[in-house]
Amino acid sequence: MKITAIVGSNSKHSSNRKLLKFMARHFDDQDITVADIDQIPMFNENYPGGDPQPVIDLANQIKASDAIIISCAEHAHTVASSLKSVIEWLSYNLHPLANQPVIIVSVSSKPQGGSRAQMALRGILNSPGVNAEAWQGNEFMLGNGNTAFDDNGDLKDEGTVKFLESCFSDFITFAGHKNASKEEA
C-alpha cells in the first residue's frame, strides 16, 4: 500500500517526524513516504498565482496514495498552526484528502500524548471541503515523546511498539476496505 505520512509540524526537531520515520522503517512492508510541511506558506486565499508549488506537490502525492498518516503536534490544546494551514490549502481548490483513509497519530512531550490535538484534527478532517475518511479505531498517542526514542530513532518501549503495530494493522485493513469500495463505485 502506498502511504503518505504528513509531519504535522514545521519544527526542525519534531518528535512527530521521528515517529513517522520510525513507522516508515518498522512497517517496511508498506510504501511509506514521509512528507514535511515546512516549505508550505501559511494559507492565503489571495496568494499570488494560485496554489503554491509545494501545496500542489503535496496534493499530487496524497492523490497518488492509498492512505494517509498524519502525525500531529499539540500546541495550545489543538493542532499546530502550520498543519491547520496546510489542510486549509488542501481544502480550498485541490481537495486531495476527500475520501482518503487517514490515521492520526501524535507525540507530545507531555503525558497526554496529543489527545486534544487528535480530537481537533479529527473534526477538521471530517469538515466540508476536506471530507477525509478519518480512522475511528484505536488512537495512537505517545506521551513523554522527548524520551521515547533511542539514539537510532527507534521507540524504546516494546509495549508501545506492539500497540502501534495493532493500531496500524487495523488501519491498513480499514484503508484496504475503503479503497476497494472506491474502486467498485
Beta strands, then each sheet from edge to edge (+ up, - down):
strand 1: 2-8
strand 2: 31-35
strand 3: 67-72
strand 4: 74-75
strand 5: 78-79
strand 6: 101-107
strand 7: 133-134
strand 8: 140-142
sheet 1: 2+ 1+ 3+ 6+ 7+
sheet 2: 2+ 1+ 3+ 6+ 8+
sheet 3: 4+ 5-
end
